[in-house]
């Protein structure tokens, strides 16, 4: 599978997509307009190893909802990501059996290298 979960209104995601230049073989899913399904989050978790790895603690609602003061479980991470798209650490790039989560320069460089294979 070759897929990129992103947010089209996010300037960081726009910059990363411009840098990666994904080909037509990559399906782009704007998570605001096309919410993530249970099946999709479960597929991401298989590749990532945990739901926590997919969860963004920098989302504005993380503190607003008081999640920073709670002890979250894997079940909680999954629930919140499905409930609110901003809790997905993005972009999430799936290239075959590899997954790249987030916008760190190292992660983007690794994704770029994997996409060129």
Secondary structure as GFF3:
##gff-version 3
##sequence-region A 1 117
A	DSSP	beta_strand	2	6	.	.	.	ID=ss1
A	DSSP	alpha_helix	11	20	.	.	.	ID=ss2
A	DSSP	beta_strand	27	30	.	.	.	ID=ss3
A	DSSP	alpha_helix	38	48	.	.	.	ID=ss4
A	DSSP	three_ten_helix	52	54	.	.	.	ID=ss5
A	DSSP	alpha_helix	60	64	.	.	.	ID=ss6
A	DSSP	three_ten_helix	67	69	.	.	.	ID=ss7
A	DSSP	alpha_helix	74	83	.	.	.	ID=ss8
A	DSSP	three_ten_helix	85	87	.	.	.	ID=ss9
A	DSSP	beta_strand	92	95	.	.	.	ID=ss10
A	DSSP	beta_strand	98	101	.	.	.	ID=ss11
A	DSSP	alpha_helix	105	115	.	.	.	ID=ss12
###
